[in-house]
Amino acid sequence: DGLPMDLLRRRDEIHWYHELLFWEDELDDNGICRASIRVRVMPGFWFVLFSCELRVDNVLIRDVSTRFFCAFNSDTVLREWTWKESSYEGLKKRGVIFADNSHISQSNVGTTLLQEADVRRQVRHRLHLARIGALMEAKPCRTRRSREAN
């Protein structure tokens, strides 16, 4: 089962949204690589997108993303991990023109140029919250004592 794209595309009220950039590197002016997370809470569900985007200029564009979706009336979290990648040559064959392309800039990695044909691997899981809760109750989390506490 895939993510419920019909729900994700609807224009319902957003109760809470936050985007956080974990890190970014310009690869010595040879492209860009960054990792970010976006969290959205809607009236009936929450959604999280974690992305690692990479562009090596004149070589490739890659997007490795993990998406989590959970409806509030469900005890299941859907997890989808996707790796998309294309070489510059592959994109050129598809008709992408790189000169003055608005999808590629200092702020745009270019992952919007990737299509379904560029998916190298995709894995989907259903995580059952009741099982996770039972595991956490069965094995309480222990913390290490700090050196100052000794």
C-alpha positions in Angstrom: 0.0 0.0 0.0 1.3 3.4 -0.9 0.7 6.7 0.9 -2.8 8.2 0.5 -1.8 10.8 -2.0 -5.4 12.0 -2.3 -5.3 13.1 1.4 -1.9 14.6 1.1 -2.9 16.7 -1.9 -6.1 18.1 -0.4 -6.1 21.7 0.6 -7.4 21.1 4.2 -6.4 23.5 7.0 -2.9 23.0 8.3 -2.9 22.9 12.1 0.9 23.0 12.4 3.9 23.0 10.0 7.6 23.2 10.5 10.6 22.8 8.2 14.1 22.3 9.6 17.3 22.2 7.6 19.7 19.7 9.3 22.7 20.5 7.2 23.8 21.8 3.8 27.1 21.8 2.0 27.9 23.4 -1.4 30.5 20.7 -2.2 33.3 23.2 -2.9 31.1 25.0 -5.5 30.5 21.6 -7.4 26.9 21.2 -6.4 24.9 21.0 -3.3 23.9 18.4 -0.7 21.4 18.9 2.1 19.2 17.1 4.6 15.9 18.5 5.8 12.7 17.5 7.5 9.2 18.8 7.1 6.4 18.1 9.5 2.7 18.8 8.8 -0.3 18.2 11.1 -3.7 18.3 9.4 -7.2 17.8 10.9 -7.1 14.0 10.3 -3.5 13.0 10.1 0.2 13.9 10.5 2.9 13.6 7.8 6.7 13.8 8.0 9.1 14.1 5.1 12.8 13.6 5.6 14.9 14.3 2.5 18.6 14.0 1.6 19.1 15.8 -1.7 22.3 15.8 -3.7 23.4 17.5 -6.9 26.9 17.0 -8.3 27.1 19.5 -11.1 27.3 17.9 -14.6 27.3 14.4 -12.9 24.0 13.5 -11.2 21.0 14.5 -9.1 19.8 12.2 -6.3 17.0 12.3 -3.8 16.7 9.8 -0.9 13.5 10.5 1.1 11.6 8.8 3.9 7.9 9.7 4.4 5.8 8.9 7.4 2.0 9.1 7.4 -0.4 8.4 10.3 -4.2 9.0 10.4 -5.4 10.0 13.9 -8.0 7.2 13.9 -5.3 4.6 13.1 -2.8 2.6 15.1 -0.6 2.2 12.0 2.1 4.5 10.6 2.9 4.1 6.9 6.6 4.5 6.1 7.9 4.9 2.5 11.6 5.1 1.7 12.5 6.2 -1.9 15.8 6.5 -3.7 15.6 8.5 -7.0 18.6 9.3 -9.1 19.5 10.3 -12.6 22.7 11.3 -14.3 22.9 14.6 -16.2 23.2 12.5 -19.4 20.0 10.7 -18.6 18.2 14.0 -17.9 19.6 15.5 -21.2 18.2 12.5 -23.1 14.9 13.3 -21.6 15.1 16.8 -22.9 16.2 18.7 -19.8 18.1 21.9 -20.7 20.5 22.8 -17.8 21.4 26.4 -18.9 19.3 28.9 -16.9 17.1 26.1 -15.5 15.0 27.4 -12.7 15.0 24.0 -11.0 18.7 24.2 -10.5 20.2 27.1 -8.5 22.1 27.8 -5.3 18.8 27.2 -3.4 17.2 24.5 -5.7 19.0 21.1 -5.8 17.1 20.1 -8.9 15.3 17.0 -7.4 12.0 18.2 -8.9 13.5 17.2 -12.3 13.4 13.5 -11.2 10.5 11.4 -12.3 9.0 8.0 -11.5 11.4 6.5 -14.1 14.3 7.6 -11.9 13.2 5.6 -8.9 16.0 3.1 -8.2 14.4 1.6 -5.1 11.3 2.0 -3.0 10.4 0.2 0.2 7.1 0.5 2.1 6.3 -0.6 5.7 3.4 -0.5 8.0 4.5 0.2 11.6 1.9 -0.9 14.2 1.9 1.5 17.1 0.3 -1.0 19.5 3.2 -3.4 18.9 5.8 -0.6 19.4 4.1 0.5 22.6 4.2 -3.1 23.9 7.8 -3.4 23.1 8.6 -0.2 24.9 6.7 -1.4 28.0 8.5 -4.7 28.0 11.9 -3.2 27.7 12.2 0.0 29.6 14.8 2.4 28.4 17.9 2.7 30.6 20.1 5.7 30.5 23.8 5.9 31.2 24.9 7.9 34.1 27.1 10.8 33.3 30.6 11.0 34.7 29.6 14.0 36.8 27.0 11.9 38.5 29.6 9.3 39.6 
